Amino acid sequence: QVQLEESGGGLGQTGGSLRLSCAATDPTFNSNYGMAWFRQAPGKAREFVAGLSGMIDATYYADSVKGRFTISRDNAKNTIYLEMNSLKPEEAAVYYCAASTRAYGGFESANYNCWGQGTQVTVTS
């Protein structure tokens, strides 16, 4: 099973930027996997943030982050990124990287087979 490890979380300012990384350590991982970022704030359900389809790297986003967040992949490094700009206080959450053996994982967490441990993002006002 693919192992995913997130990094890059921490303290961000309202209106500021952070970049999250997700490294896949299993040698079977490849660019055909669908990837996504989810987040979960205290007391709330886990929600989809951004997705990246396998093979063609098509991106898709939650409406709340469109135009501000960018998901990308570096195949040579087996790493996924989430560039977050214009951060809002309500976006403070634990952010999770997820992988799907489907090329298109979609918006539902149940479609993703592997999850990282999460990285905390805090946004100060």
TATANOR-V85399 format. One record per pair of residues at least 6 apart in sequence whose ideal C-beta (glycine too) atoms are under 7 Angstrom apart, sorted by the first residue. I is the first residue (numbers start at 1). J is the second residue. D is the distance in Angstrom with one decimal. If there is no record, write none. Layout:
i	j	d
I	J	D
I	J	D
//
This chain:
i	j	d
1	114	5.8
2	24	5.4
2	26	4.3
2	28	6.9
2	29	4.9
2	99	5.3
2	114	4.6
3	25	4.4
3	26	5.5
4	22	5.5
4	24	5.7
4	97	4.9
4	99	6.1
4	114	5.8
4	115	6.6
4	116	3.7
5	22	7.0
5	23	5.0
5	25	6.6
5	116	5.8
6	20	6.2
6	21	6.9
6	22	5.1
6	95	6.7
6	97	5.1
6	116	4.5
6	117	6.8
6	118	6.3
6	119	4.0
7	21	5.0
7	119	6.2
8	18	6.5
8	19	5.4
8	20	4.2
8	21	4.9
8	119	6.4
9	20	6.2
9	95	6.3
9	119	3.3
9	120	4.9
9	121	4.8
10	18	6.8
11	122	5.0
11	124	6.4
12	18	4.5
12	87	4.8
12	121	6.4
12	122	7.0
12	123	5.1
13	87	7.0
13	124	5.5
14	87	6.2
14	88	6.5
14	89	5.7
14	123	6.0
14	124	6.7
14	125	5.1
15	86	5.8
15	87	6.6
16	87	5.4
17	84	6.2
17	85	4.7
17	87	6.8
18	84	5.0
18	87	6.7
18	121	6.3
19	81	6.0
19	82	7.0
19	83	5.1
20	81	6.7
20	82	4.3
20	95	5.7
20	119	6.1
21	79	5.7
21	81	5.6
22	79	6.5
22	80	4.3
22	97	3.3
22	116	6.0
23	78	6.4
23	79	5.0
24	78	4.4
24	99	6.8
29	78	5.5
31	54	6.3
31	55	6.7
31	73	6.9
31	75	4.7
32	54	4.2
32	55	5.6
32	103	5.9
33	54	5.2
33	99	4.9
33	100	6.4
33	101	6.6
34	51	6.8
34	53	5.4
34	54	4.9
34	100	4.0
34	102	5.2
34	103	5.4
34	104	5.3
34	105	3.6
35	51	7.0
35	52	4.7
35	73	6.7
35	80	4.9
35	98	7.0
35	99	5.6
36	48	6.6
36	50	6.5
36	51	4.1
36	52	7.0
36	98	4.9
36	105	5.5
36	112	6.4
37	49	4.4
37	50	4.9
37	71	6.3
37	82	4.8
37	95	5.9
37	96	6.9
37	97	6.0
38	46	5.1
38	47	6.3
38	48	5.6
38	49	5.9
38	96	4.8
38	98	6.0
38	109	6.0
39	47	6.0
39	49	5.3
39	93	3.9
39	94	6.7
39	95	4.8
39	96	6.9
40	46	4.2
40	93	5.6
40	94	5.3
41	92	6.5
41	93	4.1
46	109	5.7
47	62	6.9
48	62	5.5
48	107	4.5
49	62	5.6
49	65	5.9
49	69	6.6
50	59	6.8
50	61	4.9
50	65	6.5
50	69	5.5
50	71	4.0
50	82	6.1
51	59	6.9
51	60	4.9
51	71	6.8
51	105	6.0
52	59	5.5
52	71	4.9
52	73	5.7
52	80	6.7
53	103	5.5
53	104	4.7
54	103	3.6
55	103	5.3
57	73	6.0
59	71	5.4
61	69	6.3
68	84	7.0
68	85	5.0
68	86	4.6
69	82	6.2
69	83	6.6
69	84	5.1
70	83	4.4
71	80	6.9
71	81	7.0
71	82	5.5
72	81	4.9
73	80	5.4
80	97	6.1
87	123	4.9
88	123	6.6
89	123	4.9
89	125	5.1
91	121	6.9
91	123	5.7
92	121	5.9
92	122	5.1
92	123	4.6
93	121	6.1
94	118	4.1
94	119	6.9
94	120	5.5
95	118	6.4
95	119	5.5
95	121	5.5
96	115	5.7
96	116	5.7
96	118	4.7
97	116	4.3
98	112	3.8
98	114	6.7
98	115	5.2
99	112	6.3
99	113	6.4
99	114	4.4
100	111	5.4
100	112	4.7
100	113	5.9
101	113	5.6
102	111	6.3
105	111	4.6
105	112	5.4
//
